[in-house]
């Protein structure tokens, strides 16, 4: 049975509720499920806990949920590109749980693999480790980190088939594969959608078993956080 929904709003119908935890793929504005994020904003759902590498920028990506006041707590590794985020955090209206980037990725991977917790050296002796269980292995001290299982996971893929098998493109792959497995319900948006059997099985990154619903992207322009360019070098012999 095809997992293709009529659109983001239809895919999210009956899934969203106040107070839920949503894990979102992407890194900054690269590989983010922008259409699905906008549909979450338009739904008006509130008191959200959002798990993502970062929260985009002001007015873009997950920044739109910050602007609309729908987010209560954020689990992230970096938040430096969003001024409104910082303002809400400093004002005490937004709770933040910082995670080292590799730890956050592993917490999502562990959650998707059914692993409730793991130990890592990263963060030992810092504020990150305060209040968490510690254990010694082979003479080294490790801190326990819990796996993350979200109520809903939202991801962006470049190519998918209607069975939900996903292929990502270049660095837009980033956090999407681990987020896709960490949701009790996972919804993917894809730029290109084909019929089953048209994808090379060797190229599939996320098997369709993890995906409950699939939507076609709107074809919107992809935003760039910081456009950095340099002068084109003169051609030899010019």
Number of C-alpha atoms within 10 A of each C-alpha: 5 13 18 20 18 12 18 23 17 13 21 19 10 8 11 18 15 12 16 17 23 25 28 33 30 28 21 23 22 21 24 28 24 27 21 25 21 17 16 21 19 12 14 14 17 19 16 20 23 26 25 29 27 27 30 27 21 17 14 21 25 28 23 21 25 23 16 13 18 20 24 17 19 25 20 19 21 18 20 12 17 19 13 15 23 14 12 16 15 11 10 10 14 19 16 18 11 17 20 15 15 11 20 24 22 20 25 27 22 22 21 23 15 13 15 14 14 15 17 15 16 18 16 16 12 8 9 16 18 12 9 11 11 17 13 11 9 5 7 8 15 20 21 19 23 18 23 26 27 25 19 22 26 26 29 34 28 18 20 30 23 20 22 28 25 29 24 22 12 9 11 18 22 19 25 28 24 26 30 31 25 29 26 16 20 25 26 30 31 23 15 15 24 14 11 13 10 10 17 8 11 6 11 16 15 20 17 19 11 20 24 19 25 30 27 20 21 13 10 8 6 11 13 11 13 8 6 6 6 5 5 6 6 7 6 5 4 4
